[in-house]
Amino acid sequence: MQPNRHRTIAGALGLLAVVLISFTSLFFFQGKTPGLYPERSWGPWRSETMAPWSTHVRINSWMHAAQARIHYGKAEDIHLDAYGETRDATSFGTVFTLTPEGRLTGKKPSPSVQ
């Protein structure tokens, strides 16, 4: 009976390893594990100006992810991380949206008419 028990335990451990690797790779490729992306997988920072904001965006070459740093002088500093899905933030009445493809937009909402 001993060899049969060892075979069952080995099969269960093998199945557990396959399941664990599958879930890890699924979360990795969906962009849910940003801390695991090596620095070399990120492209260079691309600088733009959205007056009066200065922005810096970079895209991950391995995964569907982008990062943005948005500055308003020394008064405001916004960090947006789009790992697999679009992210947005609002500051000084401007709504910034970052897509995982690295597209950053800034919109000031139009005043509501009452």
N, C-alpha and C positions, 0 to 999 in steps of 0.2 A: 504494500500500500504506500510505502514511502516514495517511490519514484512518481507515482500518480499525483501525490500531493504536491511535490516539487514542480511538476509540469503545470498544475493548476495555478500555483502561485506565480510561476514565470509567465504564464499566459495573462493573468490578471495584471501583473506589473507592466507587461508589454502593451496591453490595451490602455492602461492608465497613461503610459508615456505617449502613445499616439494621440489620445484625447487631449492631453496637456499641450503637446506641440501644436495640435490643430487650433485650439483656442488661442494660444499665444500668437500664432501667425495671423489668425483672423483679426484679433485686436490690433496687431501691429500694422497690417495692411489697411485697416479702416481708419488709422490715424488716432487711435485711442491711447497710444503709449508714446507720447512725444519725448519723454525723457530718455527713451532708448535710441533715438536717432543720433548717429554720430555727427560731430561737427562738420566733418568733410562731406556729408551728404547735403549740406545746405549750400546754395549758390551765394554769390556775392550780394551785398546789400545794394539795392537800387534806390537812389535818392530822387525825390520829386518835391516840388513845392506846390502846395495848395494854399495860396495866400490867405491868411498869415501863418499857416501851418507848414512845418517842414516834415517830410515823411521819409521813412526808410523801409523798404520791403525786400524780403528774400524768400526764395522758394526752395523746397526740398526736392532734390532730384530723385530720391528713392520712393517717396510716398506722396500722397495727395495732401500736401500741407504747405502753409505759408505763415510767415511771421511779419508783423509790422510794428514799427516804433514811430510814434507821432509826437511831435514836439510843438509847443506854443511858447517860444522863448524859454524862460525859466519857470513860467507860471504853470505849465501843464505838461505832463509826460504820460502818454497812453501806450500800453502794450496790448496788441491784438494777436492772438494765436489761433489760426484756422486750421485745425487738425481734422480733416475729413468733412467738415461742415463749415458753413459761413458763420462768421462772428461779427458782432457790431458793438459799438460803444458810443456814448454821447458825452460831449464836453462843450461847454460854452454855447450850447444851442446847436451844435453841429453833430450830425449823426455820421459816424464812420463805419463803413462795412468792408470787411476783408473776406475774399473768397479763397478757398484752398489753391486756386490757380494763381494767386498773387495779385488779383485785381482789387485795388483799394479805391473806394469812392467816398466822397464827403458831401453831405447835403445839409443845407440849412432849411428846416421846415418853414413853409410859407405861413405867414401869420393867418390865423383863422379869422374869418369874417363873421361878425356878430351883429 
